[in-house]
Amino acid sequence: YGWYIVFAAFVVMTVSAGFGFYNLSVYLEAFVDERGFSVGYTSGATAAFFVSSGVAGLGVGWLIERYDPRWTIAGGAVLAGLVLSGAGWVNELWQLYLFYVLFGVGYAACALLPCTTLVARWFEKKRSVALSVASTGLSLGGILLTPISAELIERLGLGGAAPWLGAGLFFGIAPVAVLLFRPSPASMGLAADGDDVPDGSPGAEPSANGVPYHIAVRSRFFVLATITFMTSMMAQVGSIAHQFSLVAGRADDRDLAALAVSVMAGFSIAGRLAGGWVLPHISSRLFMGGLLIVQAIALSLYAVAATPTTLLMVAALFGVTVGNLLMMQPLLVAEAFGTMAYARIYSTSQLFTTFGVASGPAAYGLIYEAAGGYAGSYLYGAAASIIGLMAILAAGPVEQEQQKA
């Protein structure tokens, strides 16, 4: 049954990322054009989305450890769908920030955290493959749903499109979650990876394997791995946010810039699936280190690339890291600390990562303004990737954490 869980997680992450994360730039443009908000204020509200989703993740982690995650996911879809449906009513600045904060809370409850928690519970030997397939929905959501959302808003306006977008988010997530998700293999008389439970007792409680929360968050591995993802995701999200502008400016061709984004997205999917198949055969920590080396090289090349061919080649190289980096955080947390307190451990690490994600685009923009170009911004991202590399190498072997516990 675990592959039904993967399919459901794939669908839920496709919808939540498509209407949520990847649509943030679409909503920003609509609020600026139709409501007259400044880009600065709206960008600040977007940062509030990331912060609220990170903070709310702590509560979501607590809930899904104690209750059936289906209801948390469905509740998040209700909240996010209702908030998104009301986007057309936003006319004041305080309403704009309230919209993004509430949308972030709902998003946290029905996106990456609960989905990766369920996949981690259902798989051990094939966890990397399962996570790679499920998290491919994140990229697919941006490819499929974001263009549809932009077209709807262009045709109907934000007020006319918002109810349809909210309905799409709710109906794309809640029914799938309620019908297909199950809290654990033991709840169906199974073991992880679909194996039979030795005593064959359906409904048995999940085995509490892993490291307690209070021990995990004080460990060297947790601290250094969290630093790794905070710095590397700051570099990645900052680079993605400014990629279109960089390519369009260097090549003086907006169509080429759009193609570069598509190339990056396509290689992110291919890279993630390839990474999922490779990971069972090598050290996940060393694989993560390799990703950070590739990301540092790609961002360094972006600092100097100028011709259409080199810009597209760098976009492809960067896409491979984009596809794998986000998958590695839940995988490393599950491998290091087990599934007993996974949701709370991951949500705590993700909270700090969120601060990096929220600061990335702004940091790139400030360096661009100060240096008069993107070379400094992307070299900054490369340096942040190297800091992340040093942190994950210093964290020590993943397997040692559960052995210590």
C-alpha positions as CSV (number, residue, x, y, z in Angstrom):
1,Y,0.0,0.0,0.0
2,G,3.0,2.3,0.4
3,W,3.0,3.2,-3.3
4,Y,-0.6,4.5,-2.9
5,I,0.8,6.7,-0.2
6,V,3.5,7.9,-2.6
7,F,0.9,8.6,-5.3
8,A,-1.3,10.6,-2.9
9,A,1.7,12.5,-1.7
10,F,2.7,13.2,-5.3
11,V,-0.8,14.6,-6.0
12,V,-1.0,16.7,-2.8
13,M,2.4,18.2,-3.4
14,T,1.7,18.9,-7.0
15,V,-1.4,20.9,-6.0
16,S,0.0,22.6,-2.9
17,A,3.2,23.7,-4.7
18,G,1.3,24.7,-7.9
19,F,-1.2,26.9,-6.1
20,G,1.1,27.8,-3.2
21,F,4.9,28.1,-3.5
22,Y,5.2,28.5,-7.3
23,N,2.2,30.8,-7.5
24,L,3.6,33.4,-5.0
25,S,5.2,35.4,-7.9
26,V,1.9,35.3,-9.8
27,Y,0.0,36.6,-6.8
28,L,2.6,39.2,-6.2
29,E,2.2,40.6,-9.7
30,A,-1.6,40.6,-9.4
31,F,-1.6,42.5,-6.1
32,V,0.9,45.0,-7.5
33,D,-1.0,45.5,-10.8
34,E,-4.6,45.4,-9.6
35,R,-4.4,46.7,-6.1
36,G,-1.6,49.2,-6.4
37,F,0.6,47.8,-3.7
38,S,4.3,48.5,-4.0
39,V,6.7,45.7,-5.0
40,G,8.6,46.2,-1.7
41,Y,5.5,45.8,0.5
42,T,4.3,42.8,-1.5
43,S,7.7,41.2,-1.3
44,G,7.6,41.7,2.4
45,A,4.2,39.9,2.6
46,T,5.7,37.0,0.6
47,A,8.4,36.7,3.2
48,A,5.7,36.7,5.8
49,F,4.2,33.6,4.0
50,F,7.5,31.7,4.5
51,V,7.9,32.7,8.1
52,S,4.4,31.8,9.0
53,S,4.6,28.5,7.3
54,G,7.8,27.7,9.1
55,V,6.4,28.6,12.5
56,A,3.1,26.8,11.8
57,G,5.1,23.7,10.9
58,L,6.1,23.3,14.5
59,G,2.4,22.9,15.4
60,V,1.7,20.7,12.4
61,G,4.5,18.4,13.4
62,W,3.0,18.1,16.9
63,L,-0.4,17.3,15.5
64,I,0.6,14.7,13.0
65,E,2.6,12.8,15.6
66,R,-0.5,12.5,17.8
67,Y,-3.4,12.3,15.3
68,D,-4.1,10.9,11.9
69,P,-2.3,13.2,9.4
70,R,-5.2,13.0,7.0
71,W,-7.3,15.4,9.1
72,T,-4.4,17.9,9.5
73,I,-3.9,17.9,5.7
74,A,-7.6,18.2,5.0
75,G,-7.8,21.1,7.6
76,G,-4.9,22.8,6.0
77,A,-6.5,22.5,2.6
78,V,-9.7,24.0,4.0
79,L,-7.9,27.0,5.4
80,A,-5.6,27.6,2.4
81,G,-8.5,27.2,0.0
82,L,-10.7,29.6,1.9
83,V,-7.9,32.2,2.2
84,L,-7.0,31.9,-1.5
85,S,-10.7,32.3,-2.5
86,G,-10.8,35.6,-0.6
87,A,-7.7,37.1,-2.4
88,G,-10.0,39.4,-4.4
89,W,-11.2,41.1,-1.2
90,V,-7.7,42.2,-0.2
91,N,-7.5,46.0,-0.6
92,E,-5.5,47.3,2.5
93,L,-1.9,46.6,3.4
94,W,-2.9,44.8,6.7
95,Q,-5.2,42.6,4.7
96,L,-2.4,41.7,2.4
97,Y,-0.1,40.6,5.2
98,L,-3.0,38.7,6.9
99,F,-3.7,36.9,3.6
100,Y,-0.1,35.7,3.3
101,V,0.2,34.8,7.0
102,L,-3.0,32.7,7.0
103,F,-2.2,31.2,3.6
104,G,1.3,30.2,5.0
105,V,-0.4,28.4,7.9
106,G,-2.7,26.5,5.7
107,Y,0.1,25.6,3.3
108,A,2.3,24.2,6.1
109,A,-0.5,21.8,7.1
110,C,-1.0,20.4,3.6
111,A,2.3,20.4,1.8
112,L,5.8,19.1,2.3
113,L,5.9,18.3,6.0
114,P,2.9,15.9,6.4
115,C,3.6,14.3,3.0
116,T,7.2,13.5,3.7
117,T,6.3,12.3,7.2
118,L,3.9,9.8,5.8
119,V,6.3,8.6,3.1
120,A,9.1,8.2,5.7
121,R,6.8,6.1,7.9
122,W,5.8,3.8,5.0
123,F,9.3,3.2,3.6
124,E,12.8,2.3,5.0
125,K,14.8,0.4,2.4
126,K,13.2,2.3,-0.6
127,R,12.7,5.6,1.2
128,S,14.9,7.6,-1.2
129,V,13.1,6.3,-4.2
130,A,9.7,6.9,-2.7
131,L,10.6,10.4,-1.6
132,S,12.1,11.2,-5.0
133,V,8.9,10.1,-6.8
134,A,6.6,11.9,-4.3
135,S,8.5,15.2,-4.3
136,T,8.5,15.3,-8.1
137,G,5.0,16.7,-7.6
138,L,6.6,19.9,-6.3
139,S,8.2,20.6,-9.7
140,L,5.2,19.4,-11.7
141,G,2.9,21.8,-9.8
142,G,5.0,24.7,-11.0
143,I,5.1,23.4,-14.5
144,L,1.3,22.6,-14.8
145,L,-0.7,24.8,-12.4
146,T,1.2,28.0,-12.3
147,P,0.7,28.9,-16.0
148,I,-3.0,28.0,-15.6
149,S,-3.3,30.3,-12.6
150,A,-1.6,33.1,-14.4
151,E,-3.9,32.7,-17.4
152,L,-7.0,32.7,-15.2
153,I,-5.9,35.8,-13.3
154,E,-5.1,37.6,-16.6
155,R,-8.6,36.8,-18.0
156,L,-10.8,37.1,-14.9
157,G,-8.8,39.4,-12.7
158,L,-7.7,38.4,-9.2
159,G,-11.2,38.7,-7.8
160,G,-12.7,36.5,-10.5
161,A,-10.0,33.9,-10.5
162,A,-9.4,33.5,-6.7
163,P,-12.5,31.4,-6.0
164,W,-11.6,29.0,-8.8
165,L,-8.0,28.8,-7.5
166,G,-9.1,28.2,-3.9
167,A,-11.6,25.5,-5.0
168,G,-8.8,23.8,-7.1
169,L,-6.5,23.8,-4.1
170,F,-9.1,22.3,-1.8
171,F,-10.5,19.6,-4.2
172,G,-7.1,18.7,-5.4
173,I,-5.9,17.9,-1.8
174,A,-8.6,17.1,0.7
175,P,-10.4,14.2,-1.1
176,V,-7.1,12.6,-2.1
177,A,-5.7,12.9,1.5
178,V,-8.8,11.5,3.2
179,L,-9.3,8.6,0.8
180,L,-5.7,7.4,0.3
181,F,-3.5,8.4,3.2
182,R,-3.2,6.1,6.2
183,P,-1.2,7.1,9.3
184,S,1.3,4.2,9.3
185,P,1.9,0.7,7.9
186,A,1.0,-0.8,11.3
187,S,-2.5,0.8,11.1
188,M,-3.1,-1.6,8.2
189,G,-1.3,-4.6,9.7
190,L,1.8,-4.1,7.6
191,A,5.5,-3.2,8.1
192,A,7.5,-0.5,6.2
193,D,8.1,-1.3,2.5
194,G,4.9,-3.4,2.5
195,D,6.3,-6.3,4.4
196,D,4.0,-8.4,6.7
197,V,4.1,-7.6,10.4
198,P,5.8,-10.6,12.2
199,D,2.9,-11.2,14.5
200,G,0.3,-10.4,11.8
201,S,-1.7,-8.2,14.1
202,P,-3.6,-5.6,12.2
203,G,-4.0,-2.3,13.9
204,A,-0.9,-2.6,16.0
205,E,0.7,0.7,17.0
206,P,3.7,1.9,15.0
207,S,7.0,0.9,16.5
208,A,8.7,3.9,18.2
209,N,12.0,3.6,16.4
210,G,14.3,6.5,16.4
211,V,15.7,9.3,18.5
212,P,13.6,11.4,21.0
213,Y,13.0,15.0,19.9
214,H,14.9,16.6,22.8
215,I,18.0,14.5,22.1
216,A,17.8,15.0,18.3
217,V,17.6,18.8,18.3
218,R,20.7,19.1,20.5
219,S,22.8,16.8,18.5
220,R,25.8,17.9,16.4
221,F,24.3,16.3,13.3
222,F,21.0,18.2,13.6
223,V,22.7,21.6,14.2
224,L,25.2,21.3,11.3
225,A,22.7,19.7,8.9
226,T,20.3,22.5,9.6
227,I,23.0,25.1,8.9
228,T,23.7,23.2,5.7
229,F,20.1,23.5,4.5
230,M,19.7,27.1,5.7
231,T,22.7,28.3,3.7
232,S,22.2,26.1,0.6
233,M,18.5,26.7,0.3
234,M,19.1,30.4,0.7
235,A,21.4,30.2,-2.3
236,Q,19.1,28.0,-4.3
237,V,15.9,30.0,-3.8
238,G,17.7,33.3,-4.3
239,S,19.2,32.0,-7.5
240,I,15.8,30.8,-8.8
241,A,14.1,34.0,-7.9
242,H,16.6,36.1,-10.0
243,Q,17.4,33.5,-12.7
244,F,14.9,34.9,-15.2
245,S,16.2,38.5,-14.8
246,L,19.8,37.4,-15.1
247,V,19.3,35.5,-18.3
248,A,17.0,38.1,-19.8
249,G,19.5,40.8,-19.0
250,R,22.6,38.9,-20.2
251,A,21.1,37.7,-23.5
252,D,18.6,40.5,-24.0
253,D,16.0,37.8,-24.7
254,R,13.0,37.2,-22.5
255,D,12.1,34.0,-24.5
256,L,15.5,32.6,-23.7
257,A,15.0,33.4,-20.1
258,A,11.7,31.6,-20.0
259,L,13.4,28.6,-21.8
260,A,16.2,28.6,-19.2
261,V,13.6,28.4,-16.4
262,S,11.9,25.5,-18.2
263,V,15.3,23.7,-18.7
264,M,16.0,24.1,-15.0
265,A,12.6,22.7,-14.1
266,G,13.0,19.7,-16.5
267,F,16.4,18.8,-15.2
268,S,15.2,19.2,-11.7
269,I,12.7,16.4,-12.3
270,A,15.2,14.2,-14.1
271,G,17.8,14.8,-11.5
272,R,15.5,14.1,-8.6
273,L,14.3,10.7,-10.0
274,A,17.9,9.8,-10.8
275,G,19.0,10.7,-7.4
276,G,16.3,8.6,-5.8
277,W,17.6,5.5,-7.6
278,V,21.3,6.3,-6.9
279,L,20.9,7.1,-3.1
280,P,20.3,3.5,-1.8
281,H,23.8,2.6,-3.1
282,I,25.9,5.5,-1.7
283,S,26.2,7.5,1.5
284,S,23.4,10.1,1.6
285,R,25.7,12.6,3.4
286,L,28.4,12.3,0.7
287,F,25.7,12.6,-2.0
288,M,24.6,15.8,-0.3
289,G,28.1,17.0,-0.3
290,G,28.4,16.3,-4.0
291,L,25.2,18.2,-4.7
292,L,26.6,21.3,-2.9
293,I,29.8,21.1,-5.0
294,V,27.8,21.0,-8.2
295,Q,25.6,23.9,-7.0
296,A,28.6,26.0,-6.1
297,I,30.1,25.3,-9.6
298,A,26.8,26.1,-11.3
299,L,26.3,29.4,-9.4
300,S,29.9,30.4,-10.1
301,L,29.3,29.8,-13.8
302,Y,26.1,31.9,-13.6
303,A,28.3,34.7,-12.4
304,V,30.2,34.8,-15.7
305,A,28.0,33.1,-18.3
306,A,26.8,35.4,-21.1
307,T,26.1,33.4,-24.3
308,P,22.7,31.7,-24.8
309,T,24.4,28.3,-25.0
310,T,26.3,28.6,-21.8
311,L,23.3,30.1,-20.0
312,L,21.2,27.1,-20.9
313,M,23.9,24.6,-20.0
314,V,24.3,26.2,-16.6
315,A,20.5,26.2,-16.1
316,A,20.6,22.4,-16.7
317,L,23.4,21.9,-14.3
318,F,21.7,24.0,-11.7
319,G,18.4,22.1,-12.2
320,V,20.0,18.8,-11.1
321,T,20.8,20.3,-7.7
322,V,17.3,22.0,-7.5
323,G,15.7,18.6,-8.0
324,N,17.7,16.8,-5.3
325,L,18.4,19.4,-2.6
326,L,14.8,19.7,-1.2
327,M,14.4,15.9,-1.1
328,M,17.6,15.5,0.9
329,Q,16.4,17.3,4.0
330,P,13.6,14.9,4.9
331,L,15.7,11.9,3.8
332,L,18.7,12.9,6.1
333,V,16.4,13.6,9.0
334,A,14.6,10.3,8.7
335,E,17.9,8.4,8.3
336,A,19.6,10.1,11.2
337,F,16.8,10.2,13.7
338,G,14.2,7.6,12.6
339,T,10.4,8.1,12.5
340,M,9.5,8.3,16.2
341,A,9.7,12.1,16.4
342,Y,10.4,12.8,12.7
343,A,7.6,15.4,12.2
344,R,8.7,17.6,15.0
345,I,12.4,17.2,14.3
346,Y,11.9,18.0,10.6
347,S,9.6,20.9,11.2
348,T,12.2,22.4,13.6
349,S,15.0,22.1,11.1
350,Q,12.6,23.4,8.4
351,L,11.8,26.5,10.5
352,F,15.4,27.6,10.4
353,T,15.7,26.7,6.7
354,T,12.7,28.9,6.1
355,F,14.6,31.9,7.3
356,G,17.3,31.2,4.8
357,V,14.7,30.7,2.0
358,A,12.9,34.0,2.9
359,S,16.2,36.0,3.0
360,G,17.7,34.6,-0.3
361,P,15.9,36.7,-2.9
362,A,16.3,39.9,-0.8
363,A,20.0,39.2,-0.3
364,Y,20.6,38.6,-4.0
365,G,18.7,41.8,-4.8
366,L,20.7,43.9,-2.4
367,I,24.0,42.6,-3.7
368,Y,22.8,43.2,-7.3
369,E,22.0,46.9,-6.4
370,A,25.3,47.4,-4.6
371,A,27.5,45.7,-7.2
372,G,25.6,46.8,-10.3
373,G,25.2,43.3,-11.6
374,Y,24.5,39.7,-10.8
375,A,28.0,38.4,-10.6
376,G,28.4,39.3,-7.0
377,S,25.0,37.8,-6.1
378,Y,25.7,34.4,-7.6
379,L,29.2,34.3,-6.2
380,Y,27.6,34.9,-2.8
381,G,25.3,31.9,-3.5
382,A,28.3,29.8,-4.4
383,A,30.0,30.8,-1.2
384,A,26.9,29.9,0.8
385,S,26.9,26.5,-0.8
386,I,30.5,25.9,0.2
387,I,29.6,26.8,3.8
388,G,26.8,24.3,3.6
389,L,29.3,21.7,2.2
390,M,31.7,22.2,5.1
391,A,28.8,21.9,7.7
392,I,27.5,18.6,6.3
393,L,30.9,17.1,6.2
394,A,31.6,18.1,9.8
395,A,28.2,16.7,10.9
396,G,29.6,13.2,10.8
397,P,28.0,10.0,9.5
398,V,24.2,9.9,9.3
399,E,24.0,6.4,10.9
400,Q,25.8,7.4,14.1
401,E,22.8,9.3,15.5
402,Q,20.4,6.4,16.0
403,Q,23.3,4.2,17.2
404,K,24.0,6.8,19.9
405,A,20.4,6.9,21.0
